[in-house]
Amino acid sequence: MEIKCNVLDRQFKMYQEEYEEAALRVLRSGWYVLGNEVKQFEEEFADFTGRKYCVGLNSGLDALIMSVRALGIGKGDEVIVQANTYIATVIGITENGVTPIFVEPDEYFNIDAEKIEAAITDKTKAIMVVHLYGQASNMTRIAEIAKKYELPIIEDCAQSHGACFEGKITGKFGISGCFSFYPTKNLGAFGDAGAIVTDDEEFAEKIRMMRNYGSKIKYHNEIEGINSRLDEMQAALLRVKLNHIDELNRERTELAAEYDSKIKNDKIVLPKLRSGADSIYHQYVIRCKNREKLQNYLRENGIQTQIHYPIPPHLADCYKYLGHKKGEFPIAEAYADEVLSLPMYTGMTKEEQAYVIDKLNSY
Ligand SMILES: *Cc1c(COP(=O)(O)O)cnc(C)c1O
């Protein structure tokens, strides 16, 4: 059997008629960027996250970069971030000339809240929280620390659409919830797209201006903005998917429960859920000491897996200038050596999953 790590066309086929109708509606409308579909999607997504405002953008990275910038954080400032995240989180900080201060992850792959305070300095201007692989971070503790030091929280929700901590949805804890709708995300578009959600009217207004060359009124450029506009096609298609996101997330949760209960192999460490947190399983990430061997074995059996992520940002070539060394963040580095994402996608059949489990158990 051949099993890909991710398959995107099955979710398209599930709602094909709805997607095609939305796409045709946009094509025939004669309006293609920042129009009624974007406006509708923004309202619906603000609703989904329980926030007052949503601003549609070009990508998740833009949401992160613009959040830091709109908070007035710049050169000479520091932002705290977990050491085992995807590079985009860190670029969201460094693109503004800001220094990322890395903090080790906990056993749930999210920032270790108990290690945040030691990383705070006079220069710290925000805490960037990533709900990695779909699991909500320890938000009660993080919010406590943020309050004590009067630091804004920026949430990277690129992998956590709909995941909750103690019943509260991710994206609702910080001043800014940053979302990516890259096609592989749980709420994925059919191209690049992103958004920021917030309850702060002034912040929302600033992001709204910033995404369109810094203007509220055409050609009246109040601030130096960028082009990070969301297009009508992606917004219309996202509206269709948003209608089904709960069932799509539920399916992944069920697939995860099946992996949880059926994978039985001493060489493999299964992912854990923090008490109070839930996960939408953007990725189902196991750990294994001799990962390359396991990955090769699975490949030989037709099973594709992925590594999220093989090089922690502090050791990435592009961040040599930050001067970090191997051994500085041993937990993040161990994760980079041991993590492996198993196949997990909408429309994964019982037979496909049983095959993966069978091969894992006989490894
Ligand atoms: C995907 C992702 C991003 C970036 O989103 P894009 O839309 O690809 O720019 C940022 N952070 C995390 C954790 C991601 O997974």
The ligand as a Tripos MOL2 file, in Angstrom:
@<TRIPOS>MOLECULE
LIG
   15    15     1     0     0
SMALL
NO_CHARGES

@<TRIPOS>ATOM
      1 C1          2.3880   27.6830    8.3360 C.3       1 LIG1
      2 C2          2.9200   28.3610    9.5070 C.ar      1 LIG1
      3 C3          3.2320   29.7300    9.5040 C.ar      1 LIG1
      4 C4          3.2560   30.5760    8.2670 C.3       1 LIG1
      5 O1          2.1210   30.6100    7.5260 O.3       1 LIG1
      6 P1          2.1870   30.9450    5.9650 P.3       1 LIG1
      7 O2          0.7630   31.1610    5.5920 O.co2     1 LIG1
      8 O3          2.8350   29.8010    5.2890 O.co2     1 LIG1
      9 O4          3.0000   32.2030    5.8190 O.co2     1 LIG1
     10 C5          3.6290   30.3180   10.6910 C.ar      1 LIG1
     11 N1          3.7370   29.6060   11.8200 N.ar      1 LIG1
     12 C6          3.4760   28.2930   11.8700 C.ar      1 LIG1
     13 C7          3.6000   27.5810   13.1700 C.3       1 LIG1
     14 C8          3.0780   27.6230   10.7110 C.ar      1 LIG1
     15 O5          2.8350   26.3060   10.7680 O.3       1 LIG1
@<TRIPOS>BOND
     1     1     2 1
     2     2     3 ar
     3     2    14 ar
     4     3     4 1
     5     3    10 ar
     6     4     5 1
     7     5     6 1
     8     6     7 2
     9     6     8 1
    10     6     9 1
    11    10    11 ar
    12    11    12 ar
    13    12    13 1
    14    12    14 ar
    15    14    15 1
@<TRIPOS>SUBSTRUCTURE
     1 LIG1         1 GROUP 0 **** ****
